[in-house]
Amino acid sequence: SGQARMALVGGVHILCNPLPFVGFSKAHMLSKDGRCRVFAKNANGYVRSEGGGLLLLKPLDAALADGDRIHAVIAKTGLNTDGKTLGIAFPNQTAQMALLRTLYDDPALDLRNLCYMEAHGTGTAAGDPVEARSIGEVFSALRPAGDPLLVGSVKSNLGHLEPASGIAGLLKAILVLKHKTAPPCLHLAETNPDIDCPSLGISFVTEPTPLPATPGPALAGVNSFGFGGANAHVLLEESPADPGPV
Protein backbone atom coordinates (compact mmCIF):
# COMPACT_ATOMS: atom_id res chain seq x y z
CA SER A 1 0.00 0.00 0.00
CA GLY A 2 3.04 2.29 0.17
CA GLN A 3 2.54 3.10 3.85
CA ALA A 4 5.97 1.80 4.82
CA ARG A 5 9.31 1.12 3.12
CA MET A 6 9.50 -2.28 4.79
CA ALA A 7 7.73 -4.33 7.45
CA LEU A 8 8.36 -7.30 9.71
CA VAL A 9 5.42 -9.71 9.75
CA GLY A 10 4.98 -13.11 11.29
CA GLY A 11 3.29 -15.34 13.79
CA VAL A 12 4.27 -17.17 16.97
CA HIS A 13 2.42 -19.81 18.98
CA ILE A 14 3.30 -21.03 22.47
CA LEU A 15 1.36 -23.70 24.38
CA CYS A 16 1.39 -22.38 27.92
CA ASN A 17 -2.07 -23.25 29.30
CA PRO A 18 -3.83 -26.62 29.55
CA LEU A 19 -7.36 -25.25 29.12
CA PRO A 20 -7.35 -25.14 25.29
CA PHE A 21 -6.22 -28.78 25.25
CA VAL A 22 -9.23 -29.64 27.41
CA GLY A 23 -11.65 -27.70 25.23
CA PHE A 24 -10.37 -29.05 21.91
CA SER A 25 -10.31 -32.59 23.34
CA LYS A 26 -13.94 -32.32 24.43
CA ALA A 27 -14.77 -31.09 20.93
CA HIS A 28 -13.07 -34.21 19.47
CA MET A 29 -10.76 -32.06 17.34
CA LEU A 30 -7.39 -33.48 18.43
CA SER A 31 -5.65 -36.59 17.13
CA LYS A 32 -5.77 -39.47 19.61
CA ASP A 33 -2.38 -40.78 18.51
CA GLY A 34 -0.54 -37.46 18.14
CA ARG A 35 -0.29 -37.48 14.33
CA CYS A 36 -1.59 -34.98 11.77
CA ARG A 37 -2.61 -37.46 9.07
CA VAL A 38 -3.39 -34.85 6.46
CA PHE A 39 -5.69 -36.04 3.62
CA ALA A 40 -5.37 -39.63 4.89
CA LYS A 41 -8.07 -42.26 5.28
CA ASN A 42 -7.18 -42.69 8.95
CA ALA A 43 -7.05 -38.96 9.74
CA ASN A 44 -8.43 -38.46 13.24
CA GLY A 45 -7.76 -34.84 14.17
CA TYR A 46 -4.89 -32.42 14.48
CA VAL A 47 -1.93 -31.98 16.81
CA ARG A 48 -1.34 -28.69 18.63
CA SER A 49 2.24 -27.48 18.29
CA GLU A 50 4.52 -24.56 19.02
CA GLY A 51 6.60 -22.47 16.66
CA GLY A 52 6.82 -19.28 14.74
CA GLY A 53 8.27 -17.43 11.81
CA LEU A 54 9.12 -13.91 10.71
CA LEU A 55 9.42 -12.29 7.29
CA LEU A 56 10.85 -8.99 6.13
CA LEU A 57 8.57 -7.54 3.46
CA LYS A 58 9.81 -4.93 1.03
CA PRO A 59 8.64 -3.62 -2.36
CA LEU A 60 10.28 -5.66 -5.09
CA ASP A 61 11.74 -2.65 -6.89
CA ALA A 62 13.35 -1.43 -3.66
CA ALA A 63 14.73 -4.87 -2.83
CA LEU A 64 16.26 -5.20 -6.29
CA ALA A 65 17.73 -1.71 -6.11
CA ASP A 66 19.26 -2.42 -2.69
CA GLY A 67 20.73 -5.75 -3.77
CA ASP A 68 18.74 -7.69 -1.16
CA ARG A 69 18.57 -11.47 -1.15
CA ILE A 70 14.99 -12.14 -2.27
CA HIS A 71 13.52 -15.47 -1.19
CA ALA A 72 10.20 -15.11 -3.06
CA VAL A 73 7.80 -12.51 -4.40
CA ILE A 74 4.27 -12.07 -3.08
CA ALA A 75 2.25 -11.84 -6.28
CA LYS A 76 -1.27 -11.69 -4.79
CA THR A 77 -3.10 -12.01 -1.48
CA GLY A 78 -6.75 -12.40 -0.61
CA LEU A 79 -9.13 -12.76 2.32
CA ASN A 80 -12.76 -13.67 2.86
CA THR A 81 -14.95 -15.33 5.49
CA ASP A 82 -17.09 -18.45 5.60
CA GLY A 83 -20.26 -16.74 6.77
CA LYS A 84 -22.84 -18.97 8.43
CA THR A 85 -21.91 -22.67 8.70
CA LEU A 86 -22.99 -25.70 10.73
CA GLY A 87 -20.48 -24.83 13.45
CA ILE A 88 -17.66 -22.44 14.32
CA ALA A 89 -14.97 -24.80 13.02
CA PHE A 90 -16.90 -26.27 10.08
CA PRO A 91 -15.48 -25.16 6.70
CA ASN A 92 -17.44 -23.62 3.83
CA GLN A 93 -16.41 -24.95 0.42
CA THR A 94 -18.27 -22.21 -1.45
CA ALA A 95 -16.33 -19.49 0.39
CA GLN A 96 -12.99 -21.26 -0.11
CA MET A 97 -13.65 -21.60 -3.84
CA ALA A 98 -14.76 -17.98 -4.11
CA LEU A 99 -11.49 -16.82 -2.58
CA LEU A 100 -9.40 -18.89 -4.99
CA ARG A 101 -11.39 -17.69 -8.00
CA THR A 102 -10.94 -14.08 -6.91
CA LEU A 103 -7.17 -14.52 -7.16
CA TYR A 104 -6.69 -17.02 -9.96
CA ASP A 105 -9.48 -16.38 -12.46
CA ASP A 106 -7.31 -13.68 -14.01
CA PRO A 107 -6.33 -13.57 -17.70
CA ALA A 108 -3.05 -11.92 -16.69
CA LEU A 109 -2.01 -15.10 -14.84
CA ASP A 110 -0.52 -18.00 -16.77
CA LEU A 111 -1.60 -20.91 -14.60
CA ARG A 112 0.78 -23.25 -16.40
CA ASN A 113 3.28 -21.70 -13.98
CA LEU A 114 1.31 -22.80 -10.89
CA CYS A 115 3.10 -25.95 -9.77
CA TYR A 116 2.38 -26.36 -6.04
CA MET A 117 -0.38 -25.70 -3.50
CA GLU A 118 0.37 -25.58 0.23
CA ALA A 119 -2.96 -26.52 1.75
CA HIS A 120 -4.26 -25.62 5.18
CA GLY A 121 -4.72 -29.40 5.60
CA THR A 122 -5.21 -30.15 9.29
CA GLY A 123 -5.90 -33.89 9.22
CA THR A 124 -9.59 -33.69 10.11
CA ALA A 125 -12.35 -35.76 8.55
CA ALA A 126 -14.51 -32.70 7.86
CA GLY A 127 -11.94 -30.13 6.75
CA ASP A 128 -9.61 -32.12 4.49
CA PRO A 129 -12.17 -33.27 1.88
CA VAL A 130 -13.75 -29.82 1.70
CA GLU A 131 -10.42 -28.10 1.06
CA ALA A 132 -9.30 -30.73 -1.44
CA ARG A 133 -12.54 -30.35 -3.39
CA SER A 134 -12.35 -26.56 -3.33
CA ILE A 135 -8.80 -26.64 -4.72
CA GLY A 136 -9.56 -29.30 -7.31
CA GLU A 137 -12.83 -27.88 -8.58
CA VAL A 138 -11.38 -24.41 -9.04
CA PHE A 139 -8.12 -25.37 -10.70
CA SER A 140 -9.44 -28.23 -12.84
CA ALA A 141 -11.39 -25.54 -14.68
CA LEU A 142 -8.48 -23.08 -14.91
CA ARG A 143 -5.36 -25.20 -15.47
CA PRO A 144 -4.45 -27.46 -18.42
CA ALA A 145 -6.00 -30.93 -18.26
CA GLY A 146 -3.75 -33.89 -17.56
CA ASP A 147 -1.38 -31.86 -15.38
CA PRO A 148 -2.24 -32.65 -11.72
CA LEU A 149 -1.51 -29.90 -9.22
CA LEU A 150 0.87 -30.97 -6.44
CA VAL A 151 -0.71 -30.46 -3.00
CA GLY A 152 0.82 -30.81 0.47
CA SER A 153 0.56 -29.53 4.03
CA VAL A 154 3.34 -28.76 6.48
CA LYS A 155 1.08 -29.75 9.37
CA SER A 156 1.91 -33.39 8.75
CA ASN A 157 5.51 -32.48 9.63
CA LEU A 158 5.11 -29.83 12.31
CA GLY A 159 1.61 -30.15 13.68
CA HIS A 160 -0.83 -27.24 13.76
CA LEU A 161 0.66 -23.94 14.94
CA GLU A 162 -2.89 -22.52 15.09
CA PRO A 163 -2.50 -18.69 14.80
CA ALA A 164 1.04 -19.17 13.48
CA SER A 165 0.14 -21.96 11.04
CA GLY A 166 -0.11 -19.54 8.12
CA ILE A 167 3.48 -18.37 8.46
CA ALA A 168 4.64 -22.00 8.67
CA GLY A 169 2.88 -22.84 5.41
CA LEU A 170 4.23 -19.71 3.76
CA LEU A 171 7.82 -20.50 4.76
CA LYS A 172 7.45 -24.04 3.45
CA ALA A 173 6.10 -22.78 0.11
CA ILE A 174 9.06 -20.38 -0.18
CA LEU A 175 11.45 -23.31 0.33
CA VAL A 176 9.55 -25.40 -2.22
CA LEU A 177 10.09 -22.68 -4.81
CA LYS A 178 13.73 -22.15 -3.84
CA HIS A 179 14.64 -25.85 -4.02
CA LYS A 180 12.25 -26.70 -6.89
CA THR A 181 11.13 -29.72 -4.87
CA ALA A 182 8.00 -30.49 -2.84
CA PRO A 183 8.65 -32.54 0.31
CA PRO A 184 6.31 -35.39 1.22
CA CYS A 185 3.28 -35.28 3.47
CA LEU A 186 3.86 -37.77 6.28
CA HIS A 187 1.40 -40.46 7.45
CA LEU A 188 -0.38 -40.55 4.07
CA ALA A 189 -0.37 -44.26 3.25
CA GLU A 190 -3.96 -44.23 1.95
CA THR A 191 -5.94 -41.20 0.79
CA ASN A 192 -9.26 -40.24 2.35
CA PRO A 193 -11.90 -42.04 0.20
CA ASP A 194 -13.97 -38.84 0.12
CA ILE A 195 -11.21 -37.20 -1.97
CA ASP A 196 -11.15 -38.26 -5.63
CA CYS A 197 -7.75 -36.95 -6.69
CA PRO A 198 -7.91 -37.98 -10.39
CA SER A 199 -11.22 -36.24 -11.02
CA LEU A 200 -10.09 -33.18 -9.05
CA GLY A 201 -6.81 -32.92 -10.97
CA ILE A 202 -4.67 -32.88 -7.81
CA SER A 203 -1.87 -35.09 -6.53
CA PHE A 204 -0.82 -35.31 -2.89
CA VAL A 205 2.94 -35.30 -2.41
CA THR A 206 4.01 -38.56 -0.75
CA GLU A 207 7.69 -38.51 -1.69
CA PRO A 208 10.21 -35.77 -2.55
CA THR A 209 8.90 -34.53 -5.90
CA PRO A 210 10.64 -32.14 -8.30
CA LEU A 211 8.43 -29.30 -9.44
CA PRO A 212 7.36 -29.55 -13.08
CA ALA A 213 8.98 -27.26 -15.61
CA THR A 214 7.06 -24.04 -16.22
CA PRO A 215 7.11 -21.58 -19.13
CA GLY A 216 7.61 -18.66 -16.75
CA PRO A 217 8.49 -18.02 -13.10
CA ALA A 218 7.11 -20.83 -10.92
CA LEU A 219 4.10 -20.03 -8.72
CA ALA A 220 2.94 -21.60 -5.46
CA GLY A 221 -0.28 -20.95 -3.55
CA VAL A 222 -0.74 -21.04 0.23
CA ASN A 223 -4.06 -21.60 2.01
CA SER A 224 -4.58 -20.69 5.65
CA PHE A 225 -7.95 -20.81 7.39
CA GLY A 226 -8.96 -19.36 10.73
CA PHE A 227 -10.89 -21.16 13.45
CA GLY A 228 -13.77 -18.70 13.24
CA GLY A 229 -14.20 -18.87 9.47
CA ALA A 230 -11.56 -16.53 8.06
CA ASN A 231 -9.94 -17.74 4.82
CA ALA A 232 -6.62 -16.37 3.57
CA HIS A 233 -4.55 -17.13 0.49
CA VAL A 234 -1.16 -15.98 -0.73
CA LEU A 235 0.21 -16.52 -4.23
CA LEU A 236 4.00 -16.67 -4.29
CA GLU A 237 6.30 -16.31 -7.28
CA GLU A 238 9.82 -17.65 -7.28
CA SER A 239 12.62 -15.17 -6.66
CA PRO A 240 13.78 -13.31 -9.78
CA ALA A 241 17.21 -14.16 -11.14
CA ASP A 242 20.06 -12.10 -9.77
CA PRO A 243 20.08 -8.98 -11.97
CA GLY A 244 23.74 -8.33 -11.27
CA PRO A 245 25.15 -4.98 -10.09
CA VAL A 246 22.54 -2.23 -9.87
DAURTA-V854862 format. One line per field, one symbol per residue. psi: psi as a letter, one per 30 degrees, with the letter a starting at -180 (. if undefined). A space follows every 50 residues. Layout:
BEGIN
psi: ???
END
This chain:
BEGIN
psi: fgflflkklakkkkjgkfeeeeeeefghfkkfghkjikglegkgllkkll allkkjkkkeeeeeefgljkelkjelllkalfakaflegkljeeeeeeee eeefijffkjgffjfkjjleifhkeeeeeeeeeeeeeefffflklgikkk klkfffefajgcfgeeeeeeeeeeeeeefgkkllklgiekkkfgjieeff hljkjflkjkklklfakkkkljkkkleggkkkkkjkklklljfak.
END
